[in-house]
């Protein structure tokens, strides 16, 4: 990853921060993008040499295009994208709000679509170009209360597969990781009785992302890779 220019979305969150740290240690030059309008002090200190882009509305295609242009203006190139931005809601179909489906499709699928589309002109025909999307293990089968979330993440996987087919002869690989429950502070608060040791550590997931960005994964495209821990 030495000197590779990588956009990481959702970069101020628990997983995004760990992925960013992992890539920075491997020598990548990062653009850390987040919807939050405030950069946490600790993050600003750790990534002082990188480009921090708070307050970016990835649900807006024009704003996303402007973000990518800003990254290319700063670094002169773009080598890879890691789409982490997204969200979760637990609602049953019977008692939930149909608007939640629109919300999660926007948060999880449309943001990834916009970043992929805005980045393509800079990634196509660039040697070693990569896109890694964060899907979910739930994309394969929805549990109760996870219909909207699972459907949106299934959309991320279908986006990954379609874009990989479109670009497989243009020097770009497009893959998704499909994690189970990630060991984050928010998930620990929501499920305090769970055995956290069985969940996916963010550092372990970051290692899989880094692999897919590397030359070692050059023959892999269109894959959805389960990273389920021991669930």
C-alpha positions in Angstrom: 0.0 0.0 0.0 3.0 2.3 0.0 2.0 5.7 -1.4 -1.3 4.4 -2.7 -4.1 7.0 -2.5 -7.2 5.5 -0.8 -10.6 7.0 0.0 -12.1 5.6 3.2 -15.8 6.6 3.8 -17.4 6.4 7.2 -13.8 6.9 8.4 -14.7 8.6 11.7 -16.6 5.6 13.0 -15.4 2.6 15.0 -14.6 0.4 12.0 -13.5 3.3 9.7 -10.9 4.5 12.2 -9.4 1.0 12.6 -9.3 0.5 8.8 -7.7 3.9 8.3 -5.0 3.1 11.0 -4.3 -0.2 9.3 -3.8 1.3 5.9 -1.8 4.3 7.2 0.6 1.8 8.8 1.0 0.1 5.4 2.1 3.4 3.9 -1.2 4.5 2.2 -2.1 8.2 1.7 -5.6 8.6 2.9 -8.7 10.7 2.3 -10.9 10.1 5.4 -14.5 11.0 4.6 -17.4 11.1 7.0 -20.9 12.6 7.3 -20.0 14.0 10.7 -19.3 17.7 10.6 -16.6 17.5 13.4 -13.3 15.7 13.2 -12.5 14.0 16.6 -9.4 15.5 18.2 -7.7 12.1 18.5 -8.3 11.3 14.8 -7.1 14.8 13.7 -3.9 14.2 15.7 -3.3 10.7 14.4 -4.0 11.5 10.7 -2.4 15.0 10.5 -0.5 14.0 7.4 -3.7 12.8 5.6 -6.7 14.5 4.1 -9.7 14.8 6.5 -13.1 15.5 4.9 -15.9 15.9 7.4 -19.5 16.8 6.6 -19.7 15.1 3.3 -23.2 14.0 2.2 -22.5 10.9 0.2 -26.3 10.5 -0.5 -25.8 13.5 -2.8 -24.1 12.6 -6.0 -22.8 16.1 -6.8 -21.3 16.4 -3.3 -19.7 13.0 -3.7 -18.2 14.0 -7.1 -16.8 17.2 -5.5 -15.3 15.1 -2.7 -13.5 12.8 -5.2 -12.3 15.8 -7.1 -10.8 17.3 -3.9 -9.0 14.1 -3.2 -7.5 14.0 -6.7 -6.5 17.6 -6.5 -4.7 17.0 -3.2 -2.9 13.8 -4.2 -2.8 13.9 -8.0 -4.3 10.4 -8.3 -6.7 7.8 -6.8 -5.9 4.1 -6.4 -8.6 2.7 -4.2 -11.9 3.2 -2.4 -13.1 1.5 0.8 -16.9 2.1 1.3 -17.6 1.8 5.0 -20.3 4.5 5.4 -23.6 3.1 6.4 -26.1 2.5 9.1 -28.3 0.0 10.9 -31.9 -0.2 12.1 -33.7 -3.1 13.8 -37.4 -3.1 12.8 -39.9 -5.8 12.1 -42.0 -5.5 8.9 -45.2 -5.6 10.9 -44.4 -2.8 13.4 -41.7 -0.9 11.5 -41.9 2.2 9.3 -41.7 1.6 5.6 -39.6 4.8 5.4 -36.8 2.9 7.2 -36.3 0.9 4.0 -35.6 4.1 2.0 -33.4 5.3 4.8 -31.2 2.2 4.9 -31.0 1.9 1.1 -29.7 5.5 1.0 -27.3 5.0 3.9 -25.9 1.7 2.8 -26.4 1.3 -0.9 -26.7 4.8 -2.5 -23.7 6.1 -0.7 -21.6 3.3 -2.0 -23.0 3.7 -5.5 -22.2 7.4 -5.6 -18.6 6.9 -4.4 -18.0 4.1 -6.9 -19.5 6.1 -9.8 -17.6 9.3 -8.9 -14.3 7.4 -8.5 -14.5 5.3 -11.7 -13.0 7.9 -14.1 -9.9 7.9 -11.9 -9.7 4.1 -11.3 -10.3 2.6 -14.7 -7.2 1.5 -16.5 -5.1 2.4 -13.5 -2.8 -0.5 -12.5 -3.8 -2.1 -9.2 -7.0 0.0 -8.8 -9.3 -1.4 -6.1 -12.8 -0.9 -4.7 -13.8 -2.7 -1.4 -17.4 -2.4 -0.2 -18.5 -3.3 3.3 -21.6 -5.5 3.0 -22.9 -7.8 5.7 -23.3 -11.5 6.4 -27.0 -10.7 6.7 -27.1 -10.1 2.9 -27.4 -13.8 2.5 -30.3 -14.4 4.9 -32.3 -11.8 6.9 -33.2 -12.5 10.5 -36.3 -11.1 12.2 -36.2 -7.3 12.4 -33.4 -7.1 9.8 -35.3 -7.0 6.6 -34.5 -3.4 5.6 -30.9 -3.7 6.6 -30.3 -7.1 5.0 -32.0 -5.9 1.7 -29.8 -2.8 1.6 -26.7 -4.8 2.2 -27.7 -7.4 -0.4 -27.9 -4.4 -2.7 -24.3 -3.6 -1.9 -23.3 -7.1 -2.8 -25.2 -6.9 -6.1 -23.6 -3.6 -6.9 -20.2 -5.1 -6.2 -20.9 -8.0 -8.5 -22.3 -5.9 -11.3 -19.5 -3.4 -11.2 -16.9 -6.1 -11.1 -18.3 -7.6 -14.3 -18.4 -4.2 -16.0 -14.8 -3.4 -15.2 -13.0 -6.7 -15.1 -11.0 -5.9 -18.3 -10.1 -2.4 -17.1 -7.5 -3.0 -14.4 -9.9 -2.6 -11.5 -11.1 -5.2 -9.0 -14.3 -4.7 -7.0 -15.0 -6.9 -4.0 -17.1 -6.9 -0.8 -16.5 -8.1 2.7 -19.5 -9.6 4.5 -19.0 -9.3 8.2 -21.0 -10.8 11.0 -21.4 -8.8 14.2 -18.5 -6.4 14.6 -17.1 -5.9 18.0 -17.7 -2.2 18.4 -18.7 -0.1 21.5 -22.2 0.4 20.1 -22.8 -3.3 19.5 -21.6 -4.1 23.0 -24.0 -1.5 24.4 -26.9 -3.0 22.4 -26.1 -6.6 23.3 -24.4 -6.6 26.7 -25.0 -10.3 27.4 -23.4 -11.5 24.3 -20.0 -13.3 24.1 -18.0 -10.5 22.5 -15.0 -12.9 21.8 -17.1 -14.6 19.2 -17.6 -11.4 17.2 -15.4 -10.0 14.4 -12.7 -7.7 15.8 -12.4 -4.5 13.7 -8.7 -5.2 13.4 -9.4 -8.6 11.8 -11.8 -7.1 9.3 -9.3 -4.4 8.5 -6.7 -7.1 7.7 -9.2 -8.6 5.1 -9.8 -5.2 3.6 -6.0 -4.6 3.3 -5.6 -7.9 1.6 -8.2 -7.1 -1.0 -6.5 -3.8 -1.6 -3.1 -5.5 -2.1 -1.5 -7.0 -5.1 -1.9 -10.4 -3.5 -5.6 -10.2 -4.3 -5.2 -9.2 -7.9 -7.0 -12.3 -9.2 -10.1 -11.7 -7.1 -13.0 -9.6 -8.3 -16.7 -9.7 -7.8 -16.4 -11.7 -4.6 -18.4 -11.4 -1.4 -16.1 -12.7 1.3 -17.8 -13.8 4.6 -15.9 -12.5 7.7 -18.2 -14.0 10.4 -16.0 -14.5 13.4 -17.4 -17.5 15.3 -21.1 -16.7 15.1 
